[in-house]
Amino acid sequence: MIEQHEFSLVLPNPAHETEYCRVIDLWESYSENIQPPSMRRYSKKEDFSYTKWLANIEDDRTTGSMLENNIPCTLYFFVNTTNEILGGVSINHADTFRGQLHVGIVPWHRRS
């Protein structure tokens, strides 16, 4: 029998701060290769607060000016029914040489 689960894609917002910090702390302990890249909370040059990270995500969605290619993209959290963040999905608003869809699942929810 196949297990049934309910999942959603939701825009990051202030209510996700505690869960996002928990997930990113754990994900960083597994690997520095967090995908999609927009899920990362900081650059190697400076540390971002969650509020600043949300502002950057909003800028990515509306103007794309935070991105190398200047093409807007929208990041969604992939969550379950208890609002646990299981990963992220980033959708480019235009086609790029890297494609339009970028997905990452947290390591502890991947199947081997």
N, C-alpha and C positions, 0 to 999 in steps of 0.2 A: 504494500500500500504506500502511496506517495503522500508525504506530509504536505499539508497546505498551510501557507503562511500569507499574511497580508503585509504588503510593503507599500511605501509611498515615496515620491520625490517631492521634497519641500525646499523652498527658498530659505537659506540661512537667515536667521533673525536673532534679536537679542535674547529670546527665550532659550536658545540653543547653547548659550555660552558655557555653562557648566559641563554639559555633555560633550561639546566640541573639545574643550580643554582636556577632559578625561580621555577621550578617544585619541587626540593628537599626542598627548603625553605617552600613551601606550604604543601608538603606531611608531613614534620616533624611537622608542626603545627596541622595536623590531628591526627598523630599517630607516635609512634616510630617503629611500625611493618611494615617496608618497605620491600617489597618482589619484586623480589628476593633479597637476602641479598647483592649481588654484586652491587645493585643500590645505596646502602648507601654510602655517601661521606666520612664518618669518622668512626673511632672506638671510643669507650669510652675513649681510652687512648690518642689518638692524633688526631688533625685536619689535614686533607689532603687538599692540593690545588687541583684544577681540573686537573692540569698537572700531579701531583703525582697520583691522582686517575686513570687517563688514563694509566699511566705506570703500575699500579697494575692490571688493567683490561687486559692490553696486556700480562703481566706475567701470569695471570690466563689462558689466551687463549693459550699461547705457552707452558708453563711448569707446571702450576698448583701449583707452589711452594707457592703461597700466600694462598692456601686453606688447610683446615684441612686434607682432604683426598688425597691431591697432584694429583688429577685427573684434567687435563685441562678442562676448560669450556669457552664458548663464550657467552658474554653478548651482546644482541641487544637491542636498543631502539625501542619501538613500537611507530611509529609516523604517523600522518595524512598528508594530502597533503600540509598543511602549515608548516610542520616540528615541530608541537607541540608534545612534548613527552607525550604519553598517558600511558606509563608503560614500563616494561622491560621483556625480555625473556632471560633466561639463559639456555644453553644447555650443559650438561656434555658430554665429548667426550668418556666416557665409562659408563657402568651401575654402579650405586651405590645403597646402601641400601635405599637411599632417592629418587631414580628415576633419570631420565635423563633430565627432563624438569621442569623448575621452572618459574612461570609467576606471574607478579603483575601488576595490573591496578591502576592508581592513584585514590584515593577515589572519587574525584569529577566527574569522568567519569564512575563510576559504576552505574548500575541500581539497584534500591532497589527491 
